[in-house]
Amino acid sequence: MLCLMFLLSISCMQEDKKLDIEIFQTSASGDKLSKVEPISFNKNAVKIKLLPEEKLQTITGFGGAFTESSAYLLNKLSKENRKKIIDAYFSKEGAHYSLTRSHMNSCDFSVSNYSYTPVEGDKDLEHFTIEEDRDDLIPFIKEAMAASTDGFKIFGSPWTAAPWMKDNNNWVGGKLLPEYYDTWALFFSKYVDAYKAEGIDIWGFTVENEPLGNGNNWESMHYTPDEMTNFVVNHLGPKLEADGKGDLKILGYDQNREHLKEWVDSQFKNEETSKYFDGTAIHWYASTYDYFPEELQNAHKKAPNKLLIQSEACIDAQVPVWKDDAWYWKKEATDWGFTWAPEKDKHLHPKYAPVNRYARDIIGCLNNWVDGWVDWNMVLDTKGGPNWFKNWCIAPVIVDPDKDEVYFTPLYQTMAHFSKFIRPDAKVIALEKSDDKLMATAAINPDGSTVVVLFNEFKTPKSINLSLNEKNVEFSIDAQAIQTIMIPKL
């Protein structure tokens, strides 16, 4: 009897030291956010130790962009499929997006060029109108709001001012004329008011999408770092403050990470220049696999109390592959740089697997102080459009409007592994792991639950030994798989 009690006591002690977890997996073998059992197959497990006492950045959110292209396509679908997509992105049962972006005026993923300021010389913007958004963007946003239980943040991004405000009188390239700096600052304030009248609250802005330009292809407007800082410090910031909108977030830069240093050096040069900047926005197009950790670390060091948000990413310069999940796990996709990058940068643009790029980049960002990660278009068609410039891209959800068919690519599940489980105001925490090839990140949610996301991009499975606060659990991750591990509050 004593022996039995002793064995039961040992068993109870072992159970007390075991972590309770839920595992959700997406894999090349066919899992799609599938719940899997924690089974270990190998004693040579990768050891991962979570360090909850070492808290890092606070999460702002994860999500995608409201574009006219996506909204236009949703208008062409049946009510059932429209609702299916919006619920999949915004409901608690779906990806539960919490941070979103929208374009102010038209962008490349618009059906045509348009501006909210159509009357030339209208310095006071008496003719400002968001009429162009009423039949597509605004209904899309409102239905997303209705589907969301917790709500989500929206930040606006202009690609360009109307041509009449620019030195080249063109949608593409050129600079804002100094005589219209105050008019352009007013534009941001008017945008907030117009959307507020529609029942949509704007959380903030990026100052300019891709201020370095885009090769003179589609809507753009150029700034140097100091020109943008001047506009924010002396025009945009004071205008929003004067209009009672000083709580709106202003994010500088909004382009590729490779040039991040020169922009944060300008924005956060001193107390005066930093005053109105709430943070910095970045894009990923400088590389298909390098997330530029040194640049991200430097940006955080330069402004440790400011936001650092990935504001745009997509599989660009590529036509979607329809209903073939395997393709999204293969290194066959290319990007703009595969063809067009200068020879010295070609190594940054090889063929790559789309899932790998999303998973690697999000984990790499979270491990280097990024607090928000926003995808580009939520919905595109089988050609990768529509848009007026015909620069085709891939979205996580692809539709065939003529047949009223919807395809959720593996990129949708990849995004959901983060957005669904890591909630706003979560704290990223440090971790230690014994295998540098296995990518991992972790966060503690406001409700006390802990989330771990793992990515195994290789063709062999791995056993894992995960520990937290003297408790541990063993399980495995499949080959070519991404996992989210949920640990309830201890």
Beta strands, then each sheet from edge to edge (+ up, - down):
strand 1: 22-27
strand 2: 34-36
strand 3: 46-58
strand 4: 61-66
strand 5: 99-104
strand 6: 153-158
strand 7: 204-206
strand 8: 249-256
strand 9: 279-283
strand 10: 307-312
strand 11: 315-316
strand 12: 372-377
strand 13: 379-381
strand 14: 393-394
strand 15: 397-400
strand 16: 405-408
strand 17: 427-433
strand 18: 439-444
strand 19: 450-456
strand 20: 462-468
strand 21: 471-477
strand 22: 481-487
sheet 1: 2+ 1- 22+ 19- 18+ 17- 3+ 20+ 21-
sheet 2: 4+ 5+ 6+ 7+ 8+ 9+ 10+ 12+ 4+
sheet 3: 11+ 14-
sheet 4: 13+ 15+ 16-
end
